[in-house]
């Protein structure tokens, strides 16, 4: 943040990593909060339909799922999926991963 400023895209990428670490350490609420901040920065920096936004949406969806909010989880993952399908096509590994997470969110 000192090098780039609080709202720089590089900070958002680091925040994703921090959010993943918080989730793995069991602090699901902190993970969600950090990922929400990252999402806001990335949407401003890249636009709402960029693959970097989709990456954060997928992590954020999983964070909501870990908190038991399956409606928000599905919403985030569906939005991520739409962006990824446009960016990569239907047969890409990132699309498959998001589909797996979405299936789990729906209880498949």
PLY file of the C-alpha trace (Angstrom):
ply
format ascii 1.0
element vertex 108
property float x
property float y
property float z
element edge 107
property int vertex1
property int vertex2
end_header
0.00 0.00 0.00
2.86 2.36 0.70
4.38 1.70 -2.70
1.21 1.70 -4.82
-1.54 3.32 -2.75
-4.55 1.70 -1.07
-6.62 1.32 -4.24
-4.05 0.02 -6.73
-4.65 -3.22 -8.65
-1.41 -4.71 -7.25
-2.79 -4.21 -3.75
-5.98 -6.01 -4.79
-3.98 -9.02 -5.98
-2.17 -9.16 -2.65
-5.49 -8.84 -0.82
-6.75 -11.98 -2.61
-3.77 -13.90 -1.29
-4.35 -12.48 2.17
-8.02 -13.46 2.01
-7.13 -17.03 1.06
-4.67 -17.16 3.97
-7.29 -15.90 6.43
-9.73 -18.55 5.23
-7.16 -21.33 5.57
-6.40 -20.10 9.09
-10.09 -20.28 9.95
-10.96 -16.58 10.00
-13.77 -16.77 7.45
-15.24 -13.34 8.19
-11.87 -11.64 7.78
-11.36 -13.54 4.52
-14.71 -12.25 3.23
-13.92 -8.69 4.25
-10.49 -8.67 2.61
-11.87 -10.25 -0.56
-14.71 -7.71 -0.71
-12.12 -4.94 -0.59
-10.10 -6.62 -3.32
-13.21 -6.98 -5.48
-14.05 -3.28 -5.18
-10.52 -2.28 -6.19
-10.42 -4.70 -9.13
-13.81 -3.60 -10.43
-12.61 0.01 -10.46
-9.24 -0.88 -11.98
-10.29 -3.46 -14.59
-14.05 -3.11 -15.02
-16.76 -5.52 -13.83
-16.18 -8.14 -16.56
-12.44 -8.75 -16.33
-10.96 -12.21 -15.57
-9.17 -10.75 -12.52
-12.58 -9.77 -11.18
-13.83 -13.32 -11.84
-10.93 -14.76 -9.85
-11.81 -12.63 -6.84
-15.51 -13.41 -7.22
-14.74 -17.13 -7.13
-12.69 -16.83 -3.95
-15.31 -14.55 -2.43
-18.04 -17.02 -3.30
-16.15 -19.75 -1.51
-15.69 -17.45 1.49
-19.45 -16.84 1.64
-20.01 -20.57 1.39
-17.67 -21.17 4.32
-19.75 -18.66 6.28
-22.93 -20.56 5.42
-24.36 -17.94 3.06
-25.05 -20.20 0.09
-27.20 -17.61 -1.69
-24.29 -15.14 -1.82
-21.93 -18.01 -2.65
-24.00 -18.98 -5.69
-24.39 -15.35 -6.76
-20.64 -14.71 -6.68
-19.80 -17.99 -8.43
-22.43 -17.48 -11.15
-21.06 -14.03 -11.85
-17.51 -15.42 -11.96
-18.61 -18.19 -14.30
-20.22 -15.78 -16.77
-17.05 -13.68 -16.94
-14.82 -16.73 -17.34
-16.96 -18.24 -20.09
-16.78 -14.99 -22.05
-13.05 -14.64 -21.48
-11.89 -18.25 -21.88
-14.68 -20.20 -23.57
-16.71 -23.06 -22.17
-13.95 -25.70 -22.19
-11.31 -23.97 -20.07
-9.98 -25.39 -16.78
-10.90 -22.22 -14.86
-14.49 -22.58 -16.07
-14.51 -26.23 -14.99
-13.22 -25.33 -11.54
-15.89 -22.66 -11.06
-18.56 -25.09 -12.28
-17.38 -27.61 -9.68
-17.59 -25.01 -6.93
-21.01 -23.91 -8.17
-22.21 -27.51 -8.18
-21.07 -27.87 -4.59
-22.89 -24.65 -3.71
-26.09 -26.13 -5.10
-25.50 -29.30 -3.11
-24.59 -31.55 -6.02
0 1
1 2
2 3
3 4
4 5
5 6
6 7
7 8
8 9
9 10
10 11
11 12
12 13
13 14
14 15
15 16
16 17
17 18
18 19
19 20
20 21
21 22
22 23
23 24
24 25
25 26
26 27
27 28
28 29
29 30
30 31
31 32
32 33
33 34
34 35
35 36
36 37
37 38
38 39
39 40
40 41
41 42
42 43
43 44
44 45
45 46
46 47
47 48
48 49
49 50
50 51
51 52
52 53
53 54
54 55
55 56
56 57
57 58
58 59
59 60
60 61
61 62
62 63
63 64
64 65
65 66
66 67
67 68
68 69
69 70
70 71
71 72
72 73
73 74
74 75
75 76
76 77
77 78
78 79
79 80
80 81
81 82
82 83
83 84
84 85
85 86
86 87
87 88
88 89
89 90
90 91
91 92
92 93
93 94
94 95
95 96
96 97
97 98
98 99
99 100
100 101
101 102
102 103
103 104
104 105
105 106
106 107
